Amino acid sequence: TVEQPGGPEVKHTQFLLYNNSPAPESFLDGVGGIRVYATADFSGYTMAQQEYQNLQTILAQRPDLSQYMVADQGTNAMNLPYLPTFPAAQIIRAQATYVDTPSVQGVRYVTVYRQDVSPFVGSEFLYTFQGISSDGGHYISATFRVNTTLFPPEIPPDFDMDTFNQQFAEYLTQSIATLNGAAPNDFTPSLTTLDSVVQS
């Protein structure tokens, strides 16, 4: 089978969090989810293996994560590692930091995946942690939807899309600055709460 975003996935155990029955089909349709992969199972899955290797490199070299929090307009040039692979572009990254516990090391950040060019709304941001167990045997991916009033709840009907398109790079840079300047409680759930979940 051809490997592609949204295609065949690496075997994993998933913990899905949701409020109402029935369970959503995707963790993106619920509160969030945690996936645990055995790193040995990445063999034969080129894209997943690449994300795993990218995370290994980042954790070994510990670069300043601010270099990833830039506007690349969907080129994926400065992506931070993320599993599962999305059929969309990781358009921005913000609030990126290292997480180190006795059992896992990784990075956490706030992101948005997009297939189009349009302004952000407060409900579409994702908090994610991507980590590797201390013994190297498991890759842990946690993703939670977060909401923020730092961005409007919806796009106004009279929004000037032509002007926006011309200023898209500047908009992305401003959006990253807004997110990086935010306090943990500017998000719902709070980033502090989600960090506690990850560190547990």
N, C-alpha and C positions, 0 to 999 in steps of 0.2 A: 504494500500500500504506500502511496506517495505521502511523505511527511509534509504537512503544511499547517500553518496556524488554524486552529479550529478542527484539525484532522485527528488522526490517531494519537492517543495520549499515552504517556508512560504510566505503567501501573502505579497506583498510589492508594493510600488510605485517606479519606476525607471526613472531616468533622464539619458539618454544616450547621450554622446558627440561623434560626429564623423565628419569627413571632407567631405566625398563624399557620394552621394546617390547610391544605397538604404541604409537604415539603416542596420548595421550589426546585426546578430542574437544574438551575445554575446557582452557584454560591453568590454570583453577582445580583441575583434576584432576591436574596435574603439579607440578613444583617452582615453576614460575612462567613468566612470559612477558613479552615486550616487544612493544608494538604501535607502529607508526609510521604516522601519518596525514598526508596532504597537507592542509594547512588549507583549500585551495581546494575540497576535496571535501566540506566540511561544509555547503556551500550546499544548502538543501532538507531538511536534517536538523535540525529545530528543537532537539531536546534536546542533540545533540552540539554544535551551534552555541552553545547557552547555556553548556555546560560550558567551551568554548573561550573565550568572552567573559568568563566568570567568572574564569578563570585569567589572562587578559590584564589584567583589572582589578586582581586581587590583586598581580600582579607589577609593575604600574605604580604602585600606591599603597602597597605594602609594609605592610599593617596588621600589628599584633601578632597572631601566629597563635594566641595563647592564647585569644582570644575564640571560636575555633572548637572549642576543646577543652573543651566543656561538654556536659552531658546535655540533649539536646532530645527524648528519648524517641521518636525516630523521626519527628519532624515535618519533618525535612530543612531546618529553618530555618537551621542553621549548617553545612550540608554544605561540605566542601572539594571542589573540582572532581575529577571522576573519569570516565574513559572506559575501557571501554565502559559504557553505561548498564545498571545492574542492575535486575532486577525485584524489588527489596527495598530496605529503608531502610538508610542509612548511620548505624548506631545510635550509634557513638562515633568520636572521633578523638583520637589521642594522639601524642606524640613528633613533633609537626609542626615543620618547619624549612624555611627557604629553601635551595635548592641553586643555586649559580651557577658555571658553567664557561665557558670561552671559546666553547663551541658551543651551550650550552643553559642556560636558566633555568627554575626550577620550584619545586615544593614536594614534600616527602616527608613521609609520616605513616603511622601504624599505624591500622588501622580494622577494623571488623566490619560486615558487611551481614546484616540479619535480616528475616524475615517474621513472627517470633513474639516473645513475651516469655519469655525463659528465661535462666538464668545462663550465663556464658561458660565454655568449656573451653579448655585451653591450645593446642589445635591449630587453632583457627578464625580466628586473627588474620592479617590481610593487611598486608604492607608494600607501600606504593605510592609511586611517583614520577610526578608529572604535570608535564610541562614543554613548553616551546616553544623551537624552535631559534632561534638568534640572528638569523637572517634572516627569522623569522616564517613560513617556508614549511612547517614540519612540527610536529606535535603528537606528543609521545612519552609513552606510557603504559606504565609497568613495574609489574608486580604479582608479588609472591612470597609464598608461604605461609610463615609463621613459627610456631614453637612456643615456648611458654614455660611453665616450671614455676611461674610466679607465679599461675596459675589451675589448678584441678584437671583431671586428664586426662579425667574424665567426670562426669556429674551423678549423685550418689548416688541409689540407688533409693528411699530414705526422705526425699528432699528435700521440704521444706514449700513447695509452690508458692503457696499462698494467702498466706502471710506474705511470701514473696518479691515477689509482685505488689504488695502494699501498700507495699513499701519499694523499688520499682524505681528511682525517680529517685535516691534516695540510693545505691543499688547502682551505678548508672552513674557517678555522681560519684566514688565510691570506686575504681571500676575505672579510670577515667581517671587518677586520682592515682597508683594503683599502677603503671600503664604509664609515666606520665611520670617516676616516681621510679626506674624500672628502668635498669640499666646495659646497654650494647649487647650484652654477652655473656649477658644474661638471656634472650636470644632465640636460637633456632636456625633458620636461620643467624643469625650475629651481625649487628646493624644496621650495624656498621662494614664488614663484608664486603659487604653489599648497597649501602651508600653508595658503596663503591669501584667496584662494578659500574656504578652510575648515573653516577658521575663519569668513568668511562672512555668 
